[in-house]
């Protein structure tokens, strides 16, 4: 049984929060992700349909999400498309906080209040750590655990801050995110954000989050080739930043 964190404290402020969800062939899970996000806290749920060949876009729209299409595959490409949408359509009313999460239902959308709590208390960026939180058996593969350990260890050595995870469930202040100049178009997106946040001296922290087995097969950890490609890109992103 996984433990779902309660609200960390009464939310006495009402920041504008937009959620960006990159998605490729997640028709079985995307509706559950959208349904479980706290509707009273989130303004826009932006699903970045990254070349899906199934009904991902249709299901997401049915559940009330804004769907944008980015046919050029790549996790970073999808995230960049989501940010471009906000800049174009919310010019006069940009969010205070942007939350990123996956569309496979491995994260617990209901833990969003836990994720944003440190930002309401003054932090700039929060990583939801699957390593620190309770996880379902088999949800984090051996390559994922080793890759996280190695990447975060290298970040600690080179940049002086000890993360425990490169988890996709994360929150960051909109104004701080704009200063990072995010560019990676693929697997290096998460580690690029963490490294650039440290270089820009953002106030960073982690919170434990729950994690479960994803619905469907992972495009990264679900195959040996996907794991190798992702690992190579993450390490390359770290070393090129040193």
N, C-alpha and C positions, 0 to 999 in steps of 0.2 A: 504494500500500500504506500503510495507516495503522499508526502505531506504537502498540502497546499498552504502557503503562508497567508496569514490574515493581513488585513490592512495594517501597516506599521504604525499609523497614527491617524487621527481625524484630519482629513484634508481640508484645511481652512483657506486654501488659495485655489484659484481655478485657472491654471495655465492652459494655453491653447496647445493641444497635443495632436500631432499627426503621426500616423503609423504607416510605414513603408514595408511592404511584403513582396520580395521577389518570388516568383512562382513559375515553375516549369512542370506541367502535367501533374497538377495537384488537385484534380477535380474531386477526389475522394475525401480530401482533408480541408481544403480552403474554406468551405462553409463553416466547419467547426471552429476554425481559427477566428474567423470574423464574428461568429456568434458569441464566443467566449470573451472577446475583448470588452472591457467595461464601457458600455455605451455612454455613461454619464461623464466619463473623463476624456473620451476621444472625439475629436472633431471629424477628421477625414481618415478613412482607411483606404490607402492607395495600394492596390494590387498591381504589380508590374509584371504583366504577362510576357514571359521571356521565351517566346517561340513555342508555346504549348501546342500540342497536336490533339488534345482532348478538350473537355468542356470546362476547363479551369476558368476562363474569362466569363462564361455564361453563369456558372455557379456563383462566382464572386459578385457579379452584378446583382444576381437574384437576392443575395444576402446583404445588399446595400453598399458594397464597396465601389469606389471609383476605380475603374480598370483602364490602364494605359498599356499599349503594346510596344514592346521593344524586341523586335525579331532577332536582333543580333545577340546571340547567346553569350552569357557571361554574367556571373553574380554581380560584379561591379557595374556592368552595363545596365542591369535592371535597377540597381540602387541609384545610379546617376540619372536614369530616366525619371525615377520618382522625385528626386530633388529638382529636376528641371520642371516637372509639372508644378511643384509648389511655387517655384520662382515665377512661373508664367501666370498661374491662375490665382495666386494668393499674394500678389505684389503689395497690396495695401494692408494685408492682414496675415503676415507670416506667422508661423507657429512659434511658441516659446521653446518647445521641446519636440524633437523628432525621435521616434522609437523605430528601431529596425527589428524584424523578427522573421523567422522562416515560415513557409506556408504548409509545412508537412505535419503540423500538430505535435511535434516533439517538444516544443516549448509550451508553457502553460500561460496562455494569454491573460488569464485572471490574475496573474502575479504582476501585471503592469504597475499597480500602485506601489508595490515593493521596489520595483526597478526605478521609478522616478522619485521616490522619497528623498534620496540623497541630493538630487538636484534642487528640490524644494528647500533643502537646508543649505544650499550654497555650492554644491559640487557642479562641475561642468560636464562630466561624462561618467556614465555608470555602465559597467559590463556585468551582465548576468552570468555568474560563474556556475557552470554545470558541475565543476569539480568540487566546489564547496557545498553545493546543495545535494539533496537526495535525488538519486537517479535510478530508474528502473533497470534491472539486470539486463545487460546486453544492449542498452541504448547508446552507450559510448563504446565504440569498438577499440580494440587494442591499438591499431594505428592512430586513431583519434587521440587517445590518451597519451600515447608517446609523442605524437606531433605537438599537442598542446604543451606538454612538459618541456620539450626541447625548444619550441618557439618562445615560450614565456621565460625560460631560463636565459636564452640569448638576449631577449629584450632587457632582462634584469642586468645582465653583464654589461651590455653596450649603452643602455639608456637609464639605468639606475632606478627602475621601478618594477616591483614584483607583481605582475599579473599572475593569475592561475589558469586563465582560459582565454581563448579567442572567440568566445561564444557569440552567436549571431543575435541573441536577444540583448539589445543594448539601447541606451538612451543618451542623447546629447543635446545640449542647448543649440538652438538653430543658429544664433549669431556666432557661436564658437565653431560650429561645423563649417560655416562659410569661410572662415579663415584658414581652414586646413587645406583647401584646394585639392579635394579628393580626385584621383585620376585612375586608379587601378580598375581595369575592366573585367577582372575575373576573380580567381581564388585569393588574390592578395588584398582584397578590399578591407577585411576586418583587421588584419595586422597593420596595414597602412594607416588606418584610422588611429590605432593605438599608438603607433610610433610617432605620427604627426602630432597627436594630442600631447605627448610628452615633450616633443621638440618645441611646441608652442606654449609649454608650461601650463597646460590646462590642469585643473584640479580633478583628478581621476580617482575612482574607487570601484570596488566590486561588491555585489550582493549575491548571496547564495540563491540559486533558482532551481526549481524542480525540472526534471528531464525524463522523457519516456521514449520508447521506441517510436520511430516515425511511422506514419502510414505510407505504404509503398516503399520503393527502393530508392536509396540515396543516389544522386548523380555523382557524388564525390566518394564517400566512404563505402558505397555499395559495390564498387568494383576495385580491383587491384590497380588498374591503370588510372582510375579517377583519384585514388589515394596518392599515388606516386606524383601525378601532375599537380595536385593541390599542395602536397608537401614541398615539392621543388619550388613552386611559385612563392609559397610563404617564406621559405628560407632565403630565396633570392631577394625578396622584398626587404627582408631584414638586413642582409649583408650589403645591399646597394645603398641602404640608408645610413650605414655607419660612417 
